[in-house]
Amino acid sequence: MNNHISVKNQIYQCLPTMIISITVGILGIIGVYVLSIITGTPVSYLTRDPASVFNTKIYIGILSYLGLFLWSATTAICFFGFSLLVLNNKRCHACWFLFCCGLFSLVFTFDDAFLLHEQVIPNRLHIPEFLIFIGYAIIAAIFLVYFIRLILTTDYLLLLIAAMFLGISATADQFLPFGNRESFFEDSFKFIGIIFWLAYCAHTTTRIIRNGFAVK
């Protein structure tokens, strides 16, 4: 069987995707350029790798980068599972569970990448860091209460371990003095917590899809 798809057919099939992709790309580039003008930052500083800009060792911040990779992977897994459910008209409880997990992961990806809870929100919006953590905790509690029945059908031990490590990291961030050892302690627990969060989301998404979208 000849599965060759002509370029013409690909243009028709992929035209919406191509339009969205080029639009997002152009808006991103324009945004970076505008940010460069507003902040007076050389535009190359906003496009190049930080290690190249500041001439530092390439492994500086490696654990932080790995954490961002894991947050991003979790976001992709959850949103992919969500999209499969929606495309197959399975608008069930599990569908929105995966969406919320993906949204959490996306928020924390941006938070870690751009230091939102550490610098941006406290300095720009004048909201104390501990209030931000309380806000996160309240949202997490609402999430747990709303999806508790579904969560109990999953490998929730992984979720509990992830919450424990991330909770220890957040507590250390608030109560330990800032220093080399303290930062290592905090970031190490956060990294392990992210790994378990990824493991939990991967397990849960796989189970929902494997069971033919049977989780309600």
C-alpha positions as CSV (number, residue, x, y, z in Angstrom):
1,M,0.0,0.0,0.0
2,N,1.3,3.4,-1.0
3,N,1.0,5.7,2.0
4,H,2.7,8.6,0.3
5,I,1.0,11.9,0.9
6,S,1.5,14.6,-1.7
7,V,2.8,18.0,-0.7
8,K,-0.5,19.6,-1.9
9,N,-2.6,17.4,0.4
10,Q,-0.2,18.2,3.3
11,I,-0.7,21.9,2.7
12,Y,-4.4,21.5,2.9
13,Q,-4.2,19.3,6.0
14,C,-1.6,21.2,7.8
15,L,-2.5,24.8,6.9
16,P,-4.2,25.6,10.2
17,T,-1.3,24.2,12.1
18,M,1.2,26.1,10.0
19,I,-0.7,29.3,10.5
20,I,-0.9,28.9,14.2
21,S,2.8,27.9,14.4
22,I,4.1,30.8,12.5
23,T,1.8,33.2,14.4
24,V,3.0,31.9,17.8
25,G,6.6,32.1,16.6
26,I,6.3,35.7,15.3
27,L,4.5,36.9,18.4
28,G,7.2,35.3,20.6
29,I,9.9,37.1,18.6
30,I,8.1,40.4,18.7
31,G,7.5,40.0,22.4
32,V,11.2,39.4,23.1
33,Y,12.1,42.4,21.0
34,V,9.6,44.7,22.8
35,L,10.9,43.4,26.1
36,S,14.4,44.3,25.0
37,I,13.3,47.9,24.3
38,I,11.2,48.3,27.5
39,T,13.9,47.0,29.8
40,G,16.9,48.4,27.9
41,T,18.4,44.9,27.7
42,P,20.4,43.9,24.6
43,V,18.2,41.7,22.5
44,S,21.0,39.1,22.2
45,Y,20.8,38.7,26.0
46,L,17.2,37.6,25.6
47,T,17.8,35.1,22.8
48,R,21.1,33.4,23.7
49,D,21.8,30.8,26.4
50,P,22.6,32.4,29.8
51,A,25.9,30.6,30.0
52,S,27.0,32.2,26.7
53,V,25.7,35.6,27.7
54,F,27.5,35.7,31.1
55,N,30.4,33.5,30.1
56,T,29.9,31.0,32.9
57,K,30.3,27.2,33.1
58,I,27.7,25.3,31.1
59,Y,26.8,23.2,34.1
60,I,25.8,26.2,36.3
61,G,22.2,25.7,37.4
62,I,22.0,22.2,36.0
63,L,19.7,20.8,38.6
64,S,17.3,23.7,38.0
65,Y,17.4,23.1,34.3
66,L,16.7,19.4,34.8
67,G,13.7,20.3,37.0
68,L,12.3,22.5,34.3
69,F,12.7,19.6,31.8
70,L,10.7,17.3,34.2
71,W,8.0,19.9,34.8
72,S,7.7,20.4,31.0
73,A,7.6,16.6,30.4
74,T,4.8,16.3,32.9
75,T,2.9,19.1,31.3
76,A,3.1,17.5,27.9
77,I,2.1,14.1,29.2
78,C,-1.0,15.4,30.9
79,F,-2.1,17.7,28.1
80,F,-1.6,14.9,25.6
81,G,-3.8,12.5,27.6
82,F,-6.4,15.3,28.0
83,S,-6.4,15.9,24.2
84,L,-6.9,12.2,23.5
85,L,-9.9,12.1,25.8
86,V,-11.4,15.2,24.2
87,L,-10.8,14.0,20.6
88,N,-12.5,10.7,21.4
89,N,-15.5,12.6,23.0
90,K,-14.6,11.3,26.5
91,R,-15.4,14.4,28.4
92,C,-15.3,12.6,31.7
93,H,-14.0,13.4,35.2
94,A,-10.6,11.9,34.3
95,C,-10.3,14.3,31.4
96,W,-10.4,17.4,33.6
97,F,-8.2,15.7,36.2
98,L,-5.5,15.4,33.6
99,F,-6.1,18.9,32.4
100,C,-5.7,20.3,36.0
101,C,-2.5,18.2,36.5
102,G,-1.1,19.6,33.2
103,L,-2.1,23.2,34.2
104,F,-0.4,22.8,37.6
105,S,2.8,21.5,35.9
106,L,2.7,24.4,33.4
107,V,2.3,27.0,36.2
108,F,5.2,25.6,38.2
109,T,7.3,25.4,35.0
110,F,6.9,29.1,34.5
111,D,7.3,29.8,38.2
112,D,10.6,28.0,38.3
113,A,11.9,29.3,35.0
114,F,11.1,33.0,35.7
115,L,11.4,33.1,39.5
116,L,7.8,34.1,39.9
117,H,7.3,33.3,43.6
118,E,10.9,34.3,44.5
119,Q,11.3,37.6,42.8
120,V,8.7,38.7,40.3
121,I,5.5,38.5,42.3
122,P,7.0,39.7,45.7
123,N,9.0,42.6,44.0
124,R,6.4,43.7,41.4
125,L,3.1,42.9,43.0
126,H,4.4,43.2,46.6
127,I,2.8,39.9,47.6
128,P,4.9,38.1,50.3
129,E,6.4,34.8,49.2
130,F,4.7,32.9,52.1
131,L,1.3,34.1,50.9
132,I,2.0,32.7,47.4
133,F,2.8,29.3,49.0
134,I,-0.4,29.5,51.0
135,G,-2.3,30.2,47.8
136,Y,-0.7,27.2,46.1
137,A,-1.6,25.0,49.1
138,I,-5.2,26.2,49.0
139,I,-5.5,25.4,45.3
140,A,-3.9,22.0,45.8
141,A,-6.4,21.3,48.6
142,I,-9.3,22.2,46.4
143,F,-7.9,20.0,43.7
144,L,-7.6,17.0,46.1
145,V,-11.1,17.4,47.5
146,Y,-12.7,17.7,44.1
147,F,-10.8,14.7,42.6
148,I,-10.4,12.6,45.7
149,R,-12.5,9.6,44.5
150,L,-10.6,9.4,41.2
151,I,-7.2,9.9,43.0
152,L,-8.0,6.9,45.2
153,T,-8.2,4.7,42.1
154,T,-4.7,5.7,41.0
155,D,-1.2,5.0,42.3
156,Y,-1.7,7.8,44.9
157,L,1.3,6.7,46.9
158,L,3.5,8.4,44.2
159,L,1.4,11.5,44.6
160,L,1.8,11.5,48.4
161,I,5.6,11.1,48.1
162,A,5.7,14.0,45.6
163,A,3.7,16.2,47.9
164,M,5.9,15.3,50.8
165,F,9.2,16.2,49.1
166,L,7.8,19.4,47.5
167,G,6.3,20.4,50.9
168,I,9.6,19.9,52.6
169,S,11.3,22.0,49.9
170,A,8.7,24.8,50.3
171,T,9.0,24.7,54.1
172,A,12.8,24.9,53.9
173,D,12.6,27.8,51.5
174,Q,10.6,29.7,54.1
175,F,12.3,28.9,57.3
176,L,15.9,28.0,56.6
177,P,18.5,30.8,56.2
178,F,19.7,31.3,52.7
179,G,23.1,29.7,52.1
180,N,24.9,27.2,50.0
181,R,24.0,24.1,52.1
182,E,20.4,25.3,52.7
183,S,19.8,26.0,49.0
184,F,21.2,22.5,48.2
185,F,18.8,20.9,50.7
186,E,15.8,22.8,49.4
187,D,16.5,22.3,45.7
188,S,17.4,18.6,46.2
189,F,14.0,17.9,47.8
190,K,12.2,19.8,45.2
191,F,13.9,17.9,42.4
192,I,13.0,14.6,43.9
193,G,9.4,15.8,44.4
194,I,9.2,16.8,40.7
195,I,10.4,13.3,39.7
196,F,7.7,11.7,41.7
197,W,5.1,14.1,40.3
198,L,6.2,13.2,36.8
199,A,6.0,9.4,37.7
200,Y,2.5,9.8,39.2
201,C,1.2,11.7,36.2
202,A,2.8,9.3,33.7
203,H,1.3,6.3,35.6
204,T,-2.1,7.9,35.8
205,T,-2.3,9.0,32.2
206,T,-1.1,5.6,30.9
207,R,-3.7,3.8,33.0
208,I,-6.6,6.0,31.8
209,I,-5.6,5.5,28.2
210,R,-4.9,1.8,28.6
211,N,-8.3,1.1,30.1
212,G,-9.9,2.6,27.1
213,F,-10.8,5.9,28.9
214,A,-12.8,3.9,31.4
215,V,-11.9,5.9,34.5
216,K,-14.9,8.1,35.5
